[in-house]
Amino acid sequence: MRNKNLILLAGLCLLASSSLALAGTIEAINHTKWAINHFSVDGQSGIDVISPFQGGGGGCCYMAPTQWKPGMTVRVDWETGVAFADDVPEIPKPKRPNLDHMDAKTADSVALQYATELQKWQLKIKSMSKTHTQQVPLPPYTSGQKKCGITVHFLPCDAVKVTTSCADYGSPDYPIKEPVHMKEPAVCPK
């Protein structure tokens, strides 16, 4: 019994001295006119599609290291694309035909033609999607500071910022101050 207690005590001491951090969700705020079709932080999925000028996410889990060190980064992977068909009026979505008053042979032919046009349209829309990868600096925090997962901010010109802050976006304590609705400049900085 005494050996079990010593092992338990040693384990508790080791646990107390280790640098534990709590894991939290992966959230995002999209400040752009493009949809974020999917995203991840260090390989962990953010789950949601984030519509233009919206927030979302909820993937599990991101755990910030207990102690921040200069030069720390996270890898953010994401895909941008068209959110809604109406966003691209120059590529109109094919109109679904009304097959109600057609004989079976004509209806099959018209339906097949529509399916082919729809597939071509979907490929054109998909071709507007772009994949991105960026190493993003993890902002400083102190070892005693509470961390709440990670929030990724997708900004115009494929810029990205992240925070582990527990404050709500828009509150005075939140470190990222950019507004949700941001216009993309005519020329993006390189």
C-alpha positions, 0 to 999 in steps of 0.5 A: 500500500505504501508503494502505491501511495508513493507512486501516486504522490510522485505522479501528482508531483510530476503532473503539478510541475508539468506545463499543462494547458487547456485545449479549446475550440478553433474559431474563425472570423472572415473579414472578406467577400470570399467564403472560407470553404474549410480551414485548419490550424496545425492540421486540426480542422475548424469544421465550418464553412465561414460565409463572407463577413461572418464567424464560425468554426468550432473544431476541436481542439487547439492547445496553446503551449503553456509558455510563449516564446518569440518566433512561435507560429501556427500553420493555417491552411484554408480554401477561399471560394465563391459563397453563393451562386449569386456572387458570380453573375457573369457565370449564371447557374443553369436553370433547372428545366420543367420536365412535367409536360414532356414525354419520357424520352425528351425529358431524359434528354433534357435532364441529361443536358441540364446535368451536363451544363450544371457539372460544367458550371460547378467546375467553373465555380470550383476553379475560382477556389484557391488554397492557401497555407501560411505560418502565422505568428502566435501573439505573446501571452504570459504563462499565467494568462488564460488561453481559450483555444484559437481564433483565426481572422481571415483578412483581405489580401489573404492576410491572417491573424490569430489570437488565443484571447478569451475576450469576445470579438469586438470587446475592448479587451479583444486584441484584434481590432479590424472590423468584420466588413473590410474592403479588399484594396485595388492592389494588395501589398506583397 
